[in-house]
Amino acid sequence: NESSMEQGAIGESQCATHSELDRLDLGRCGLCTNLFADPVTGFAACAHVCCRSCVLELLRSDSTPASCPWCRLPLTATTPQAVALLPSHMVLAYVRDGVENAQPLAVANDNVIVTVVGCDSCESAASVTHYCEQCSEVYCEGCVAAHRRVTLTKSHVLSSLSEANACNTKEAEKRSRCEVHNKALNTCCLDCHEVICRRCMTSGNHKGHSFEELADGIPHLEKHMNSLLANVAAMEQPVMSSLQQYKQQATEISNNFDKQIARKQKQIKHIEMEIAELRKQKQAELKSVKASIVGLKNMKLTIKRGVPEVGMMLDQAQMLQALAHKPLLQHTRQVAETMCGVKPTQQPAIPSPAKPVSPMLPAWDSQRSHSVSITNSTVSAKGGLCSAIGTAYFEQGVHPFRIHLQYMQRHCFVGVVSSLSERPGFHCPHSWLFDTDGRKVHAGKGEKYGAVCKQSDEITVIVDMDNKQLSFGKNGQGMGVAFTDIPVEHALSPFVLLCQAGDTAVIS
């Protein structure tokens, strides 16, 4: 019975009506989904068509910006005046107003005949053969060829009218049949709120449920659908409220995060400033400590050089003290001898005062056994490499002194050393010397400078503290300036370095 009813429904229509055009979506507005009423084009950059009233309604909607319902291109006609001036689409107007008078093109497919009024491109009544799915338009053979040549439309899918009609018919039939039993959907399940076939009533999940005919059950389905929509509407407000709350929380978290970052950056900057200040203080303390160390070294050298002088001065003081008490003791002894009738005996002569303090002191020797002998101004090497340093300190002005090479086997060094030097010599960075081989020597590096000196020669050393220069001469003849830019922050002293046992030099 169902099959005979479907065949009877199909047989009733022998030519196309508006419903068949609606099935192919030909002549339908994209906004109101009805056949065109006063169709217009040109409201966007595309070639699509809508009702003039629908375009005006689109402009009054909240859509920003308003766009074409097919391709979503923004509207170029943005005012009601511009829409009123848009030209009408003559072909689609012909479809809307004269479909009954048009010459039908019969395309048979499963006993269904579709009426098409003409080509949508050339606007002629030529027989159309294809349908474009992207443009939703029908074309004749000539316009199909042109449609496939144009770059913008050559990728569109063009189907023959018979294929399109068959596809739409099959899809409609598929949607109207049960997916399980492939039977017509003609019954409504009141318990499941679904449309089913008659076979589903006695099998599967619907067995034992309440049923009604489809026509009688539509109100029930509408009521159920409205109930679902009401539930969705009721859930929408809490969901939107929660969403708004989440957005606010996200904004607050973002703001707090930015504030924390700014606070941390400020703290880091403050810590960096404190580190810089602390580094500055420590550098100043280190500089002060270094200056104290230099002062202690100078004091150590001064004490080291002054110990022999202090010893000699103490010896002289003890001798003078003994001499001061000598006359008193002698007088006392004479008085005692006179009283006793004893003839006074001859007393030994008073010793002469101690010799003057020597201008040179031992510095160091290679044997570390005090192998240098200093008598007044004469320095002699008793064995190995040894040296002597003067007790005079040059701090300013010009100071000349002479060194007579009384005996020399190979060569020796003469010059000045700084008070910073702990072990003066030709390797010391605080000594500036002249080698009797004719070289000037500083910090272990020698350079050709003047004449070669030998035994019995006299070397003159001139220390110019004001100009920071040191010069040497031989037997009264100057050899020029040997060193310039000598540091004068610390005092300089005469210095002699003997290399062989027996070498002797006299300083004056």
Disulfide bonds with the S-S distance in Angstrom:
none
